[in-house]
Amino acid sequence: MIYRLLTMFIITGCASYVPQTKEWNNRYDPAAWRKQFEECKGLFYTNYPEEVKRDEWSKCMEKNYELKES
């Protein structure tokens, strides 16, 4: 009885596994991202509420940092 129960759990577990696909942008440039991060990191050291910090951080980091010129 226990053997059947364990077998059923193993089969059910394997059948329900769905591998996650990762989205990746091949245009990602680590140096450009780091530069944008350096520009945006000052937002964490403000006295704004956490919601404002989160929203402003998102807006800053979502800018197209690849097209920024030095």
MMTF fields as JSON, N, C-alpha, C and O atoms, coordinates in Angstrom:
{
  "mmtfVersion": "1.0.0",
  "mmtfProducer": "UNKNOWN",
  "numBonds": 279,
  "numAtoms": 280,
  "numGroups": 70,
  "numChains": 1,
  "numModels": 1,
  "chainsPerModel": [1],
  "groupsPerChain": [70],
  "chainIdList": ["A"],
  "bondAtomList": [4, 2, 8, 6, 12, 10, 16, 14, 20, 18, 24, 22, 28, 26, 32, 30, 36, 34, 40, 38, 44, 42, 48, 46, 52, 50, 56, 54, 60, 58, 64, 62, 68, 66, 72, 70, 76, 74, 80, 78, 84, 82, 88, 86, 92, 90, 96, 94, 100, 98, 104, 102, 108, 106, 112, 110, 116, 114, 120, 118, 124, 122, 128, 126, 132, 130, 136, 134, 140, 138, 144, 142, 148, 146, 152, 150, 156, 154, 160, 158, 164, 162, 168, 166, 172, 170, 176, 174, 180, 178, 184, 182, 188, 186, 192, 190, 196, 194, 200, 198, 204, 202, 208, 206, 212, 210, 216, 214, 220, 218, 224, 222, 228, 226, 232, 230, 236, 234, 240, 238, 244, 242, 248, 246, 252, 250, 256, 254, 260, 258, 264, 262, 268, 266, 272, 270, 276, 274],
  "bondOrderList": [1, 1, 1, 1, 1, 1, 1, 1, 1, 1, 1, 1, 1, 1, 1, 1, 1, 1, 1, 1, 1, 1, 1, 1, 1, 1, 1, 1, 1, 1, 1, 1, 1, 1, 1, 1, 1, 1, 1, 1, 1, 1, 1, 1, 1, 1, 1, 1, 1, 1, 1, 1, 1, 1, 1, 1, 1, 1, 1, 1, 1, 1, 1, 1, 1, 1, 1, 1, 1],
  "groupList": [{"groupName": "MET", "atomNameList": ["N", "CA", "C", "O"], "elementList": ["N", "C", "C", "O"], "formalChargeList": [0, 0, 0, 0], "bondAtomList": [1, 0, 2, 1, 3, 2], "bondOrderList": [1, 1, 2], "singleLetterCode": "M", "chemCompType": "L-PEPTIDE LINKING"}, {"groupName": "ILE", "atomNameList": ["N", "CA", "C", "O"], "elementList": ["N", "C", "C", "O"], "formalChargeList": [0, 0, 0, 0], "bondAtomList": [1, 0, 2, 1, 3, 2], "bondOrderList": [1, 1, 2], "singleLetterCode": "I", "chemCompType": "L-PEPTIDE LINKING"}, {"groupName": "TYR", "atomNameList": ["N", "CA", "C", "O"], "elementList": ["N", "C", "C", "O"], "formalChargeList": [0, 0, 0, 0], "bondAtomList": [1, 0, 2, 1, 3, 2], "bondOrderList": [1, 1, 2], "singleLetterCode": "Y", "chemCompType": "L-PEPTIDE LINKING"}, {"groupName": "ARG", "atomNameList": ["N", "CA", "C", "O"], "elementList": ["N", "C", "C", "O"], "formalChargeList": [0, 0, 0, 0], "bondAtomList": [1, 0, 2, 1, 3, 2], "bondOrderList": [1, 1, 2], "singleLetterCode": "R", "chemCompType": "L-PEPTIDE LINKING"}, {"groupName": "LEU", "atomNameList": ["N", "CA", "C", "O"], "elementList": ["N", "C", "C", "O"], "formalChargeList": [0, 0, 0, 0], "bondAtomList": [1, 0, 2, 1, 3, 2], "bondOrderList": [1, 1, 2], "singleLetterCode": "L", "chemCompType": "L-PEPTIDE LINKING"}, {"groupName": "THR", "atomNameList": ["N", "CA", "C", "O"], "elementList": ["N", "C", "C", "O"], "formalChargeList": [0, 0, 0, 0], "bondAtomList": [1, 0, 2, 1, 3, 2], "bondOrderList": [1, 1, 2], "singleLetterCode": "T", "chemCompType": "L-PEPTIDE LINKING"}, {"groupName": "PHE", "atomNameList": ["N", "CA", "C", "O"], "elementList": ["N", "C", "C", "O"], "formalChargeList": [0, 0, 0, 0], "bondAtomList": [1, 0, 2, 1, 3, 2], "bondOrderList": [1, 1, 2], "singleLetterCode": "F", "chemCompType": "L-PEPTIDE LINKING"}, {"groupName": "GLY", "atomNameList": ["N", "CA", "C", "O"], "elementList": ["N", "C", "C", "O"], "formalChargeList": [0, 0, 0, 0], "bondAtomList": [1, 0, 2, 1, 3, 2], "bondOrderList": [1, 1, 2], "singleLetterCode": "G", "chemCompType": "PEPTIDE LINKING"}, {"groupName": "CYS", "atomNameList": ["N", "CA", "C", "O"], "elementList": ["N", "C", "C", "O"], "formalChargeList": [0, 0, 0, 0], "bondAtomList": [1, 0, 2, 1, 3, 2], "bondOrderList": [1, 1, 2], "singleLetterCode": "C", "chemCompType": "L-PEPTIDE LINKING"}, {"groupName": "ALA", "atomNameList": ["N", "CA", "C", "O"], "elementList": ["N", "C", "C", "O"], "formalChargeList": [0, 0, 0, 0], "bondAtomList": [1, 0, 2, 1, 3, 2], "bondOrderList": [1, 1, 2], "singleLetterCode": "A", "chemCompType": "L-PEPTIDE LINKING"}, {"groupName": "SER", "atomNameList": ["N", "CA", "C", "O"], "elementList": ["N", "C", "C", "O"], "formalChargeList": [0, 0, 0, 0], "bondAtomList": [1, 0, 2, 1, 3, 2], "bondOrderList": [1, 1, 2], "singleLetterCode": "S", "chemCompType": "L-PEPTIDE LINKING"}, {"groupName": "VAL", "atomNameList": ["N", "CA", "C", "O"], "elementList": ["N", "C", "C", "O"], "formalChargeList": [0, 0, 0, 0], "bondAtomList": [1, 0, 2, 1, 3, 2], "bondOrderList": [1, 1, 2], "singleLetterCode": "V", "chemCompType": "L-PEPTIDE LINKING"}, {"groupName": "PRO", "atomNameList": ["N", "CA", "C", "O"], "elementList": ["N", "C", "C", "O"], "formalChargeList": [0, 0, 0, 0], "bondAtomList": [1, 0, 2, 1, 3, 2], "bondOrderList": [1, 1, 2], "singleLetterCode": "P", "chemCompType": "L-PEPTIDE LINKING"}, {"groupName": "GLN", "atomNameList": ["N", "CA", "C", "O"], "elementList": ["N", "C", "C", "O"], "formalChargeList": [0, 0, 0, 0], "bondAtomList": [1, 0, 2, 1, 3, 2], "bondOrderList": [1, 1, 2], "singleLetterCode": "Q", "chemCompType": "L-PEPTIDE LINKING"}, {"groupName": "LYS", "atomNameList": ["N", "CA", "C", "O"], "elementList": ["N", "C", "C", "O"], "formalChargeList": [0, 0, 0, 0], "bondAtomList": [1, 0, 2, 1, 3, 2], "bondOrderList": [1, 1, 2], "singleLetterCode": "K", "chemCompType": "L-PEPTIDE LINKING"}, {"groupName": "GLU", "atomNameList": ["N", "CA", "C", "O"], "elementList": ["N", "C", "C", "O"], "formalChargeList": [0, 0, 0, 0], "bondAtomList": [1, 0, 2, 1, 3, 2], "bondOrderList": [1, 1, 2], "singleLetterCode": "E", "chemCompType": "L-PEPTIDE LINKING"}, {"groupName": "TRP", "atomNameList": ["N", "CA", "C", "O"], "elementList": ["N", "C", "C", "O"], "formalChargeList": [0, 0, 0, 0], "bondAtomList": [1, 0, 2, 1, 3, 2], "bondOrderList": [1, 1, 2], "singleLetterCode": "W", "chemCompType": "L-PEPTIDE LINKING"}, {"groupName": "ASN", "atomNameList": ["N", "CA", "C", "O"], "elementList": ["N", "C", "C", "O"], "formalChargeList": [0, 0, 0, 0], "bondAtomList": [1, 0, 2, 1, 3, 2], "bondOrderList": [1, 1, 2], "singleLetterCode": "N", "chemCompType": "L-PEPTIDE LINKING"}, {"groupName": "ASP", "atomNameList": ["N", "CA", "C", "O"], "elementList": ["N", "C", "C", "O"], "formalChargeList": [0, 0, 0, 0], "bondAtomList": [1, 0, 2, 1, 3, 2], "bondOrderList": [1, 1, 2], "singleLetterCode": "D", "chemCompType": "L-PEPTIDE LINKING"}],
  "groupTypeList": [0, 1, 2, 3, 4, 4, 5, 0, 6, 1, 1, 5, 7, 8, 9, 10, 2, 11, 12, 13, 5, 14, 15, 16, 17, 17, 3, 2, 18, 12, 9, 9, 16, 3, 14, 13, 6, 15, 15, 8, 14, 7, 4, 6, 2, 5, 17, 2, 12, 15, 15, 11, 14, 3, 18, 15, 16, 10, 14, 8, 0, 15, 14, 17, 2, 15, 4, 14, 15, 10],
  "groupIdList": [1, 2, 3, 4, 5, 6, 7, 8, 9, 10, 11, 12, 13, 14, 15, 16, 17, 18, 19, 20, 21, 22, 23, 24, 25, 26, 27, 28, 29, 30, 31, 32, 33, 34, 35, 36, 37, 38, 39, 40, 41, 42, 43, 44, 45, 46, 47, 48, 49, 50, 51, 52, 53, 54, 55, 56, 57, 58, 59, 60, 61, 62, 63, 64, 65, 66, 67, 68, 69, 70],
  "secStructList": [7, 2, 2, 2, 2, 2, 2, 2, 2, 2, 2, 2, 2, 2, 2, 6, 7, 7, 7, 7, 7, 7, 7, 7, 7, 6, 6, 7, 7, 2, 2, 2, 2, 2, 2, 2, 2, 2, 2, 2, 4, 4, 4, 4, 4, 1, 7, 1, 7, 2, 2, 2, 2, 2, 2, 2, 2, 2, 2, 2, 2, 6, 1, 7, 4, 4, 4, 7, 7, 7],
  "xCoordList": [0.813, 0.0, 0.863, 0.604, 1.874, 2.76, 3.536, 3.767, 3.933, 4.658, 3.809, 4.31, 2.537, 1.638, 1.452, 1.422, 1.33, 1.152, 2.383, 2.249, 3.57, 4.806, 4.96, 5.37, 4.638, 4.721, 3.767, 4.114, 2.57, 1.598, 2.101, 1.941, 2.703, 3.237, 4.379, 4.464, 5.238, 6.373, 5.879, 6.333, 4.955, 4.424, 3.672, 3.82, 2.882, 2.139, 3.09, 2.879, 4.126, 5.094, 5.832, 6.045, 6.222, 6.939, 6.028, 6.466, 4.791, 3.853, 3.468, 3.123, 3.519, 3.073, 4.21, 3.957, 5.432, 6.573, 6.554, 6.52, 6.575, 6.618, 7.892, 8.014, 8.847, 10.085, 9.808, 9.003, 10.477, 10.311, 11.23, 12.4, 10.698, 11.522, 11.938, 11.132, 13.163, 13.667, 13.706, 14.124, 13.257, 13.335, 14.681, 15.118, 15.318, 16.635, 16.727, 16.347, 17.225, 17.412, 18.869, 19.765, 19.12, 20.493, 21.19, 22.405, 20.426, 21.032, 21.584, 22.082, 21.507, 21.959, 23.454, 24.267, 23.787, 25.19, 25.495, 25.021, 26.274, 26.53, 27.179, 26.862, 28.063, 28.735, 27.737, 27.788, 26.844, 25.839, 24.851, 24.422, 24.491, 23.582, 24.226, 23.571, 25.495, 26.207, 26.253, 26.096, 26.469, 26.504, 25.137, 25.061, 24.063, 22.721, 22.44, 21.8, 22.901, 22.723, 23.409, 22.855, 24.607, 25.339, 24.576, 24.611, 23.887, 23.096, 21.848, 21.409, 21.278, 20.002, 20.156, 19.197, 21.318, 21.44, 21.232, 20.926, 21.388, 21.156, 19.713, 19.437, 18.796, 17.39, 17.157, 16.184, 18.031, 17.86, 18.215, 17.807, 18.955, 19.414, 18.609, 19.118, 17.354, 16.465, 15.518, 15.412, 14.838, 13.883, 12.455, 11.499, 12.306, 10.979, 10.392, 11.135, 9.055, 8.436, 8.897, 9.323, 8.804, 9.28, 8.584, 9.221, 7.304, 6.576, 7.156, 7.298, 7.489, 8.049, 9.433, 9.764, 10.243, 11.579, 11.47, 12.212, 10.547, 10.389, 9.968, 10.522, 8.98, 8.492, 9.557, 9.758, 10.235, 11.281, 12.444, 13.012, 12.797, 13.867, 13.488, 14.309, 12.246, 11.794, 11.843, 12.31, 11.365, 11.394, 12.824, 13.112, 13.711, 15.103, 15.768, 16.461, 15.559, 16.227, 15.59, 16.235, 14.336, 13.683, 14.067, 13.708, 14.786, 15.244, 16.114, 16.764, 16.132, 16.936, 18.403, 18.913, 19.056, 20.42, 21.416, 22.537, 21.042, 21.972, 22.169, 23.219, 21.161, 21.239, 21.792, 21.973, 22.061, 22.621, 24.042, 24.836, 24.343, 25.691, 26.448, 25.849, 27.738, 28.567, 28.714, 29.374],
  "yCoordList": [-1.19, 0.0, 1.265, 2.193, 1.302, 2.463, 2.579, 3.683, 1.45, 1.449, 2.1, 2.921, 1.741, 2.321, 3.824, 4.607, 4.216, 5.618, 6.441, 7.511, 5.948, 6.632, 6.695, 7.723, 5.621, 5.594, 6.619, 7.309, 6.72, 7.679, 9.124, 9.958, 9.417, 10.753, 11.081, 12.203, 10.135, 10.362, 10.616, 11.547, 9.791, 9.95, 11.276, 11.971, 11.631, 12.884, 14.074, 15.053, 13.994, 15.085, 15.296, 16.436, 14.227, 14.34, 14.836, 15.578, 14.44, 14.822, 16.295, 16.909, 16.868, 18.245, 19.255, 20.45, 18.837, 19.748, 20.481, 19.859, 21.809, 22.636, 23.47, 24.331, 23.232, 24.02, 25.484, 25.799, 26.361, 27.79, 28.266, 27.888, 29.083, 29.667, 31.057, 31.813, 31.384, 32.692, 33.61, 33.221, 34.833, 35.824, 36.517, 36.867, 36.709, 37.333, 38.295, 37.971, 39.456, 40.467, 40.405, 40.684, 40.05, 39.92, 41.267, 41.321, 42.352, 43.682, 44.167, 45.29, 43.366, 43.754, 44.058, 43.265, 45.209, 45.619, 45.868, 46.857, 44.997, 45.154, 46.487, 47.057, 46.991, 48.259, 49.412, 50.3, 49.405, 50.461, 50.362, 51.377, 49.122, 48.953, 49.467, 50.137, 49.16, 49.606, 51.135, 51.73, 51.76, 53.214, 53.793, 54.758, 53.201, 53.66, 53.409, 54.235, 52.296, 52.0, 53.052, 53.51, 53.43, 54.448, 55.779, 56.503, 56.097, 57.331, 57.239, 58.243, 56.054, 55.893, 55.532, 55.666, 55.083, 54.564, 55.637, 55.301, 56.902, 57.97, 58.049, 58.643, 57.463, 57.477, 56.714, 56.978, 55.779, 55.006, 55.81, 55.446, 56.877, 57.647, 58.928, 59.923, 58.887, 60.027, 59.748, 58.61, 60.767, 60.608, 60.423, 60.681, 59.981, 59.757, 58.463, 57.59, 58.332, 57.053, 55.928, 56.174, 54.703, 53.547, 53.426, 53.042, 53.744, 53.633, 54.586, 54.236, 55.793, 56.791, 56.341, 56.448, 55.837, 55.341, 54.236, 54.229, 53.295, 52.168, 52.651, 52.218, 53.555, 54.047, 54.849, 54.669, 55.729, 56.536, 55.661, 55.9, 54.648, 53.719, 53.007, 52.887, 52.537, 51.837, 52.746, 52.34, 53.975, 54.915, 55.191, 55.253, 55.356, 55.66, 54.483, 54.676, 53.27, 52.103, 51.645, 50.943, 52.024, 51.621, 52.492, 52.188, 53.562, 54.404, 53.576, 52.627, 53.919, 53.167, 53.56, 54.435, 52.92, 53.295, 52.961, 53.469, 52.123, 51.795, 52.977, 53.107, 53.823, 54.936, 56.195, 57.203, 56.155, 57.334, 57.587, 56.662, 58.845, 59.201, 59.698, 60.26, 59.5, 59.925, 61.41, 61.95],
  "zCoordList": [0.0, 0.0, 0.0, -0.766, 0.846, 0.896, -0.412, -0.906, -0.966, -2.238, -3.327, -4.095, -3.396, -4.405, -4.167, -5.117, -2.915, -2.585, -2.979, -3.572, -2.654, -3.039, -4.551, -5.09, -5.232, -6.692, -7.291, -8.249, -6.731, -7.233, -7.035, -7.926, -5.879, -5.641, -6.596, -7.095, -6.85, -7.761, -9.174, -9.839, -9.631, -10.992, -11.116, -12.121, -10.128, -10.161, -10.138, -10.854, -9.325, -9.246, -10.546, -10.958, -11.196, -12.466, -13.579, -14.458, -13.548, -14.607, -14.502, -15.511, -13.314, -13.157, -13.237, -13.083, -13.469, -13.556, -14.884, -15.946, -14.82, -16.023, -15.956, -15.085, -16.861, -16.82, -17.14, -18.016, -16.428, -16.624, -17.746, -17.805, -18.619, -19.669, -19.229, -18.687, -19.458, -19.068, -20.283, -21.374, -20.057, -21.123, -21.014, -19.917, -22.109, -22.101, -23.261, -24.386, -22.984, -24.003, -24.449, -23.652, -25.684, -26.18, -26.329, -26.521, -26.241, -26.361, -25.024, -24.94, -24.005, -22.666, -22.673, -23.146, -22.143, -22.046, -20.573, -20.014, -19.929, -18.495, -18.14, -17.095, -18.963, -18.665, -18.698, -17.847, -19.661, -19.758, -18.6, -18.05, -18.233, -17.103, -15.821, -15.024, -15.62, -14.418, -14.364, -13.298, -15.516, -15.563, -15.178, -14.418, -15.703, -15.359, -13.879, -13.228, -13.341, -11.925, -11.071, -10.071, -11.465, -10.702, -10.683, -9.687, -11.786, -11.842, -10.97, -10.409, -10.854, -10.148, -8.678, -7.918, -8.258, -6.895, -5.83, -4.686, -6.165, -5.204, -4.732, -3.69, -5.476, -5.077, -3.782, -3.075, -3.466, -2.238, -0.999, 0.104, -1.152, -0.008, 0.188, 0.704, -0.229, -0.039, 1.12, 1.575, 1.593, 2.687, 2.178, 2.909, 0.944, 0.39, 0.944, 1.394, 0.917, 1.31, 0.38, -0.748, 0.869, 0.101, -1.26, -2.24, -1.332, -2.605, -3.64, -4.811, -3.197, -4.107, -4.563, -5.744, -3.63, -3.997, -5.026, -6.009, -4.814, -5.737, -7.119, -8.129, -7.16, -8.447, -9.186, -10.387, -8.465, -9.097, -9.567, -10.632, -8.771, -9.155, -10.451, -11.359, -10.535, -11.737, -12.952, -14.016, -12.801, -13.922, -14.373, -15.568, -13.401, -13.729, -14.448, -15.446, -13.942, -14.514, -15.819, -16.598, -16.079, -17.318, -18.495, -19.632, -18.244, -19.344, -20.266, -19.826, -21.508, -22.466, -22.28, -22.98, -21.353, -21.004, -22.098, -22.078, -23.05, -24.133, -25.091, -25.721, -25.191, -26.13, -25.494, -26.177, -24.205, -23.532, -23.98, -24.151, -24.164, -24.559, -23.344, -22.426, -23.327, -22.178, -22.152, -21.264]
}
